Structures are given as structure tokens and as C-alpha cells.
Amino acid sequence: MGPAVRAWLEAHGHVHEDFVAADLAAATTERVSVVIPARNESTTVGDVVAGLRRELVERVPLVSELVVIDSDSTDATAQVAADAGATVHRSAEVAPHLGTHPGKGEALWKSLFVTSGELLVFVDADLTEWGPHFVTGLVGALTADPATVLVKGWYDRVMDVPGRAPSAEGGRVTELVARPVLDLWWPELAGVVQPLAGEWAARRSFMETLTVPTGYGVEIASLVDALRLHGLGGIAQVDLGARAHRHQKDHDLAVMAAELLAVVHARRGGGPADIAVAAEELQQFTRDGGWRTRPVPLTQRPPAITQPGYPGGGR
């Protein structure tokens, strides 16, 4: 790790204990919008919404908007989230004139059309070990330096699998794909502990200018684009403690890994380019099920600010 990265760690690394919600609420003049993308997370989204609403909307008025973007759920996710106190939007019904795609990135991109906060905090809906300090830490790190446009959270990733003892072996795609790719091609980002963290924050003025992958590539794309547009000084990270969430199977993670590789390859030349690959499918084999073909999400959304119907956009 080079001296520039070590200096960045010293200057732009935070811990969530550095920030107190009441102090941030008193000092922050910009509106904070918390966005929770969710798909079939009815068992967990209610607790996430209720905890944030109780602590950071009612007890301390740090969060101005608490929004769930429901991505084509087939369970009661939308109703559970609404009952817990969130404003719920179905992704397909936001800016319908622009069409719809499945995926986490699509939900975050669509959220720009239905939120108004200058500061955007993204929190996953499947959390089982977490706390409102996730948001407090991210807002604190984002506002600590006016030059910061993007903050990544990091934490001990607890793998919580039913029937097994909890372990700290989560984050497989991060360690096997994301960190090696960044260290080899963007070594300036070697100090980012968890580039794929689902808990992160950004300024709207930055997010609305990005080309956004509609799937899981949104996190690594925003990180690389932040480096390109604002340099390492525009990025910060914050230690949020520990986090556990729903465990995904290896074959599902493989699709995510394939998308990440395509997304970063499209950015190797500098700015985000169209994703060009020889095949758009992943072939997977199991002895019990034989061969299975899985599509790899490769669609990217243009900057929201350029789109008709975007508040203040369409320019």
C-alpha cells in the first residue's frame, strides 16, 4: 500500500462513534434521505424501517425522508415497510415513461426521482445485525469534509446461516473479485475495506450525474466513478462495527461476480462505457440439476439529471 493511500486512510477514515445523531441533526443544514432497496424482504425490512424511524426520525430528527424502493417483490415487503413507517415506492411505477429493469442499481437510480435530500444514505433491507448508528456514521463521514461526495461503510461481516454458528466469513465476492480488481487496476482504492458494502452514502449532486448499472454493479461503479471525477479526496469510509444479513448461495454470488467484472471492464478506459461482452449469460453446473443458464444484468442507466421527468433535470 503506497503512502498516498496510507495518508488517505488517516485523513478520510472514520469510526461511527465519532458522530452523535443529535449533534449532526443540529449542525446539518442539508436534508438526509435514507433509501432502502428491497425485494422479497418482508421478514427483515420492517425491523430496519422501524428502528431507523424511531431513532432518527422521531427521537432525533436527523432523517427527513425514509424511503423503501420495492423491486418487484412477490411477498408483503411493501406493506410491511409501509406499516413500519416508510414511504414506499414500487420501482416499476417510478418514472414509468423511462421503463423498468430488475435489480438493486435500478432501485437506487429510481430513488433519485422520488427523494429530495441533498444527502443520500443507502441501507440494505435484509439486515439482521445492525443499528441506527449505520446512518449516523455515514452522515457524519459525508459531512465531515465538504469535498467528500461518497462514503463507504465497513464492518465485520457476520455470516448468519440457519443451522450454523455465526462466523466472520461473509463478503466472499468482495474478497475474491472486488478487492483484487481494484488493487490491480485502481490501486488508489486499495484502502477501501469493503467496496461492495450495501451501507453507503453520497451527495445527490454526485449521484445524479452517474451512469448506473441496474444490478449489483452499482456499488463498485459509483466508487470507481467517484475516484475518476473527484479523486481519492472525494471518498471517505467509516467503521460501522458489525453487520449480518441474509446469506446468498454461491451460484447467485457468481452472477454478481460476473456483473462486477463487466462493469469494471467498461470503466477501464476512463469514463463509463457501454458494457460489451462476448456472452450475456453465465453457465452453471450442479450434479443434481445439470447445466443452468443465468442471464447477467448488463444494463446501465444514464445520469438521472439528463432524463425527462427528473426534478430539475432534463437538461
C-alpha positions as CSV (number, residue, x, y, z in Angstrom):
1,M,0.0,0.0,0.0
2,G,1.5,3.3,-1.1
3,P,2.0,6.4,1.1
4,A,-0.8,8.3,-0.7
5,V,-3.3,5.5,0.3
6,R,-2.0,5.5,3.9
7,A,-2.4,9.2,4.1
8,W,-5.9,8.9,2.8
9,L,-6.7,6.3,5.4
10,E,-5.5,8.6,8.1
11,A,-7.4,11.7,6.8
12,H,-10.6,10.1,5.5
13,G,-11.1,7.1,7.8
14,H,-13.8,7.5,10.5
15,V,-15.5,5.4,13.1
16,H,-19.2,5.7,13.8
17,E,-18.6,6.6,17.5
18,D,-17.1,9.9,16.3
19,F,-20.6,11.1,15.4
20,V,-23.7,11.7,17.6
21,A,-27.1,11.8,16.0
22,A,-28.3,14.8,17.9
23,D,-25.2,16.8,17.1
24,L,-25.5,16.0,13.4
25,A,-29.2,17.0,13.4
26,A,-28.4,20.3,14.9
27,A,-25.4,21.1,12.6
28,T,-26.5,19.6,9.3
29,T,-28.5,22.1,7.1
30,E,-28.8,19.6,4.2
31,R,-31.8,17.2,4.1
32,V,-31.0,13.5,4.6
33,S,-32.9,10.9,2.6
34,V,-32.5,7.2,3.6
35,V,-33.2,4.8,0.8
36,I,-33.8,1.1,1.4
37,P,-33.9,-1.0,-1.8
38,A,-35.9,-4.2,-1.1
39,R,-37.0,-7.3,-3.0
40,N,-38.9,-10.0,-1.0
41,E,-37.5,-8.9,2.3
42,S,-40.8,-9.0,4.3
43,T,-39.1,-10.8,7.3
44,T,-36.5,-8.1,7.9
45,V,-37.5,-4.8,6.3
46,G,-40.0,-3.9,9.0
47,D,-37.4,-4.0,11.7
48,V,-34.9,-1.9,9.7
49,V,-37.5,0.7,8.9
50,A,-39.0,0.8,12.4
51,G,-35.6,1.1,14.0
52,L,-34.5,4.0,11.8
53,R,-37.8,5.8,12.1
54,R,-37.9,5.5,15.9
55,E,-34.3,6.6,16.5
56,L,-33.5,9.0,13.6
57,V,-36.9,10.5,12.6
58,E,-38.9,10.6,15.8
59,R,-36.3,10.6,18.7
60,V,-33.7,12.7,16.8
61,P,-34.8,14.5,13.6
62,L,-31.8,13.7,11.5
63,V,-33.5,11.9,8.7
64,S,-36.0,13.9,6.6
65,E,-37.1,11.0,4.3
66,L,-37.3,7.3,4.9
67,V,-38.0,5.6,1.6
68,V,-38.3,2.0,0.5
69,I,-38.0,1.2,-3.2
70,D,-39.7,-2.1,-3.7
71,S,-38.2,-4.1,-6.6
72,D,-40.9,-6.3,-7.9
73,S,-41.5,-8.1,-4.6
74,T,-43.9,-11.1,-4.6
75,D,-44.3,-11.1,-0.9
76,A,-45.6,-8.5,1.6
77,T,-42.4,-6.3,1.6
78,A,-44.2,-3.2,0.5
79,Q,-47.0,-3.5,3.1
80,V,-44.6,-4.4,5.9
81,A,-42.4,-1.4,5.1
82,A,-45.3,1.0,4.9
83,D,-46.7,-0.3,8.2
84,A,-43.3,0.3,9.8
85,G,-43.3,3.9,8.8
86,A,-41.6,4.1,5.4
87,T,-42.7,5.9,2.3
88,V,-42.9,3.0,-0.2
89,H,-42.5,3.3,-4.0
90,R,-42.6,0.4,-6.4
91,S,-39.6,0.7,-8.7
92,A,-41.6,-0.1,-11.8
93,E,-44.0,2.7,-11.0
94,V,-41.4,5.4,-10.6
95,A,-40.8,7.4,-13.8
96,P,-42.7,4.7,-15.8
97,H,-42.0,6.6,-19.1
98,L,-38.4,5.5,-18.7
99,G,-39.2,1.8,-18.4
100,T,-38.1,-0.6,-15.8
101,H,-35.4,-3.2,-15.1
102,P,-34.9,-5.6,-12.3
103,G,-32.0,-5.0,-9.9
104,K,-30.6,-3.1,-7.0
105,G,-29.0,-0.4,-9.1
106,E,-32.3,0.3,-10.8
107,A,-33.9,0.8,-7.4
108,L,-31.2,3.3,-6.3
109,W,-31.4,5.1,-9.6
110,K,-35.2,5.3,-9.5
111,S,-34.9,6.6,-5.9
112,L,-33.4,9.8,-7.2
113,F,-36.8,10.6,-8.8
114,V,-38.8,10.3,-5.6
115,T,-36.5,11.8,-2.9
116,S,-35.4,15.3,-2.3
117,G,-32.5,15.1,0.2
118,E,-29.1,16.6,-0.7
119,L,-27.5,13.7,1.2
120,L,-28.5,10.1,0.3
121,V,-27.9,7.2,2.6
122,F,-28.4,3.6,1.3
123,V,-29.2,0.8,3.6
124,D,-29.9,-2.8,2.7
125,A,-33.3,-4.3,3.7
126,D,-32.1,-7.8,4.7
127,L,-30.1,-6.7,7.8
128,T,-30.3,-9.0,10.9
129,E,-27.4,-7.5,12.9
130,W,-27.1,-3.7,12.6
131,G,-28.1,-0.4,14.3
132,P,-29.2,3.1,13.5
133,H,-25.6,4.2,14.0
134,F,-25.1,2.9,10.5
135,V,-26.9,6.0,9.2
136,T,-25.3,8.3,11.8
137,G,-21.8,7.2,10.9
138,L,-22.4,7.6,7.2
139,V,-24.0,11.0,7.5
140,G,-21.2,12.1,9.8
141,A,-18.4,11.0,7.5
142,L,-20.2,12.5,4.5
143,T,-20.5,15.9,6.2
144,A,-17.1,16.0,8.0
145,D,-15.5,17.3,4.8
146,P,-17.4,19.3,2.2
147,A,-15.2,17.8,-0.5
148,T,-16.5,14.3,0.2
149,V,-19.0,13.0,-2.3
150,L,-19.1,9.3,-1.4
151,V,-18.7,7.3,1.9
152,K,-18.4,3.6,2.1
153,G,-19.3,1.8,5.3
154,W,-17.3,-1.1,6.5
155,Y,-17.8,-3.7,9.3
156,D,-17.2,-7.2,10.5
157,R,-19.4,-9.2,8.2
158,V,-21.1,-12.0,10.1
159,M,-22.3,-14.9,8.1
160,D,-25.6,-15.8,9.6
161,V,-26.7,-19.2,8.2
162,P,-29.6,-21.1,9.7
163,G,-28.3,-24.2,11.5
164,R,-24.7,-23.0,11.7
165,A,-22.9,-20.9,14.2
166,P,-22.3,-17.3,13.1
167,S,-18.9,-16.7,11.6
168,A,-17.0,-13.7,10.2
169,E,-16.5,-15.3,6.7
170,G,-19.0,-13.2,4.8
171,G,-18.1,-10.9,1.9
172,R,-16.9,-13.6,-0.5
173,V,-17.4,-11.6,-3.7
174,T,-15.6,-8.6,-2.1
175,E,-12.5,-10.6,-1.3
176,L,-12.4,-12.8,-4.4
177,V,-13.4,-10.3,-7.0
178,A,-13.9,-6.7,-6.0
179,R,-10.7,-6.1,-3.9
180,P,-8.4,-7.9,-6.4
181,V,-9.8,-6.0,-9.3
182,L,-9.5,-2.6,-7.6
183,D,-6.0,-3.4,-6.2
184,L,-4.8,-4.3,-9.7
185,W,-6.5,-1.6,-11.8
186,W,-7.2,1.2,-9.3
187,P,-4.6,0.8,-6.6
188,E,-5.6,4.2,-5.2
189,L,-8.7,2.4,-3.8
190,A,-6.7,-0.3,-2.1
191,G,-7.6,1.3,1.3
192,V,-11.3,0.8,0.8
193,V,-12.1,-2.1,3.1
194,Q,-15.4,-3.1,1.6
195,P,-16.1,-1.6,-1.8
196,L,-19.3,-3.6,-2.2
197,A,-20.8,-2.5,1.2
198,G,-24.6,-2.1,0.9
199,E,-24.5,0.7,3.5
200,W,-23.0,3.8,1.9
201,A,-23.8,7.5,1.4
202,A,-23.4,10.0,-1.4
203,R,-24.3,13.6,-2.2
204,R,-27.2,13.9,-4.7
205,S,-25.1,16.3,-6.8
206,F,-22.8,13.4,-7.4
207,M,-25.2,10.5,-7.7
208,E,-27.4,12.3,-10.3
209,T,-24.5,12.6,-12.7
210,L,-23.6,8.9,-12.7
211,T,-24.1,6.2,-15.2
212,V,-25.7,3.5,-13.0
213,P,-25.6,-0.3,-13.6
214,T,-29.1,-1.7,-12.8
215,G,-27.8,-4.7,-10.9
216,Y,-25.3,-5.3,-8.1
217,G,-22.6,-3.4,-10.0
218,V,-23.9,-0.1,-8.7
219,E,-21.6,-0.1,-5.6
220,I,-18.3,-0.7,-7.4
221,A,-19.3,1.6,-10.3
222,S,-20.0,4.5,-8.0
223,L,-16.7,4.0,-6.2
224,V,-14.6,4.0,-9.4
225,D,-16.6,6.9,-10.8
226,A,-16.1,8.9,-7.6
227,L,-12.3,8.4,-8.0
228,R,-12.4,9.4,-11.6
229,L,-14.5,12.5,-11.1
230,H,-13.3,13.7,-7.6
231,G,-10.1,12.0,-6.8
232,L,-9.3,10.0,-3.7
233,G,-10.0,13.1,-1.6
234,G,-13.7,12.9,-2.6
235,I,-14.1,9.5,-0.9
236,A,-14.3,8.5,2.8
237,Q,-15.1,5.4,4.8
238,V,-16.4,4.7,8.2
239,D,-16.2,1.7,10.5
240,L,-19.8,0.7,11.4
241,G,-19.0,-2.2,13.7
242,A,-20.6,-5.5,12.8
243,R,-23.2,-6.4,10.2
244,A,-25.2,-9.6,9.4
245,H,-27.6,-10.2,6.6
246,R,-29.3,-12.9,4.6
247,H,-26.8,-15.3,3.2
248,Q,-26.7,-15.9,-0.6
249,K,-25.8,-19.1,-2.3
250,D,-22.6,-19.4,-4.3
251,H,-24.3,-19.7,-7.6
252,D,-26.2,-16.5,-7.0
253,L,-22.9,-14.8,-6.0
254,A,-21.3,-16.0,-9.2
255,V,-23.9,-14.0,-11.2
256,M,-23.0,-11.0,-9.1
257,A,-19.3,-11.5,-9.7
258,A,-19.8,-11.8,-13.5
259,E,-21.7,-8.5,-13.5
260,L,-19.0,-6.8,-11.4
261,L,-16.3,-7.8,-13.9
262,A,-18.3,-6.5,-16.8
263,V,-19.0,-3.2,-15.0
264,V,-15.4,-2.5,-14.1
265,H,-14.2,-3.6,-17.6
266,A,-16.5,-0.9,-19.0
267,R,-14.7,1.7,-16.9
268,R,-11.1,0.6,-17.7
269,G,-10.8,3.3,-20.3
270,G,-11.7,6.1,-18.0
271,G,-15.3,7.1,-18.1
272,P,-18.2,4.6,-18.1
273,A,-18.6,3.0,-21.5
274,D,-21.3,0.7,-22.8
275,I,-20.8,-2.8,-21.5
276,A,-19.6,-5.1,-24.3
277,V,-19.1,-8.8,-23.6
278,A,-18.9,-11.9,-25.8
279,A,-21.8,-13.5,-24.0
280,E,-24.5,-12.2,-21.6
281,E,-25.1,-15.4,-19.8
282,L,-23.4,-17.5,-17.1
283,Q,-23.3,-21.3,-17.4
284,Q,-23.6,-23.1,-14.1
285,F,-23.5,-26.8,-13.4
286,T,-24.6,-28.9,-10.4
287,R,-24.5,-32.7,-10.3
288,D,-28.1,-32.8,-9.2
289,G,-29.5,-30.2,-11.6
290,G,-27.2,-30.4,-14.6
291,W,-26.5,-27.2,-16.6
292,R,-28.3,-24.0,-15.9
293,T,-28.1,-20.8,-17.9
294,R,-28.3,-17.5,-15.9
295,P,-28.6,-14.0,-17.5
296,V,-26.0,-11.5,-16.3
297,P,-27.5,-8.0,-15.8
298,L,-25.6,-5.6,-18.1
299,T,-27.9,-2.7,-18.5
300,Q,-26.7,0.8,-17.3
301,R,-28.9,3.8,-16.7
302,P,-27.8,7.2,-18.0
303,P,-27.3,10.1,-15.5
304,A,-30.6,10.8,-13.9
305,I,-30.2,14.6,-14.3
306,T,-30.3,14.1,-18.1
307,Q,-33.6,12.3,-18.0
308,P,-37.1,13.8,-18.7
309,G,-39.2,14.0,-15.6
310,Y,-36.2,14.2,-13.3
311,P,-36.8,17.1,-10.8
312,G,-34.6,19.9,-12.0
313,G,-33.2,17.7,-14.7
314,G,-33.9,17.0,-18.4
315,R,-31.1,19.5,-19.2
